[in-house]
């Protein structure tokens, strides 16, 4: 929409509550709001002081529809960087909509989703990464997600990106001098300096990029599937993750027939975890469908947790001295090895099993390169070790969510990856004796990627896509 148009929207959740807040932003915001809100002091809204709340009546078509509070924020000292008026009225659905309709009748246009934060970005009040963090805060469900979505966290990423971009621009400026003054050749020593600086910048980008594994695990989450034979303890483990009796647990094989999914936080790591049907051959058509879904869940998961009943002789008895045939068959059926997937075996009911059976299972798993944890899930034993494995596998324990620059956004990660590739290519070109203009071209590509990462050279389509995910009123 036209950025010069004054817009309005309800900024609080729709529904009945104590108050509702309607925000108006744009050059004509105060004029429009003054046609709707009349201060009880007799002083016109147009004469209001910056950021000072005033009580008054709210009118629609000449009739009072409510009373409330209005606060005027003058540009550029507002959230959007424009003139802003926030009107607080009683939190009824009907009265809130009537106040909004009155503002539309007075000249405001409806604000699309994310319009206020979009204007804050366009006016330079927020960088794009900071604006995206606002959206992340709206949907944060864990303390760890909220920490990475804080203004401070977004600022740390923005400063890290800006600092590296400045180093690249400094190198570009130095190399440009060689082109501007062709009589000054790029000496061998000069090439070594350029290559060394490219290597350092590339290392800084790679280090920053490596934080995305942690950021992604915290914010976007990891798809995980709990799989295994019937009655191995899969649903018991699922309930431990959920913190409640989310799945039915019985001693009847085949109780779980469909995939049940829950979002849980494991020491900051968000898991989209699924309980699945026990994998076995069956003539039951419904159970067979559940088995197929269990295999599909394992195939699509980044983390596969295989629960093994150490007391089940069909699972833990070895035909040979080293390999449990049934475990090998199960692993082959689930195809848990390879790719980007992480597999963890939970050897359950070890409190009831013969020790030699547990050891044979562990050897069979070791031969397939699968980590294992011994557990007695009904007692909750081994669950802490399972959570520790997940945290250590998907997050960097040396990173502090409250102090380090951590990338948690796929778009920013992709741009930083592109920048790293460009800097590495520039270093190789310099080492190979390529002309300075070729090295500069690679560096300019890297610099542009960092500018896009921080929103300084981003396209309108990208901006629209980002803010289109926000709620109306933000």
ABEGO torsion letter per residue (X at the ends): XBAABBBBBBABBBEBBABBBBBBBEAAAAAAAAAABBBAAGBBAAABBBGBBBBBBBBBGGBBABBBBBBBBBOABBAAGBBBBBBBBBABAAAAAAAAAAAAAAGBBBBBBGAAAAAAAAAGABBAAAAAAAAAAAABABAAAAAAABAAAAAAAAAAAAAAAAAAAAAAAAAAAAAABAABBBBAAAAAAAAAAAAAAAAAAAAAAAAAAAAAAAAAEBBBBBBEBBGAGAAAAAAAAAGBBABBBBABBGABABBBBBBBBBGGBBBBBBBBBBBBBBABAAAAAAAAAAAAAAAABABBBBBBBAABAAAABBABAABBAAAAAAAAAAGABEEABBBBBBBBGAAABBAAAAAAAAAAAAAAGBBBBBBBAAAGBGAAAAAAAAAAAABBAABBAAABBBBABAAAAAAAAAAAAAAAAAAAAAAAGBBAAAAAAAAAAAAAAAAAAAGAABBAAAAAAAAAABBBGX
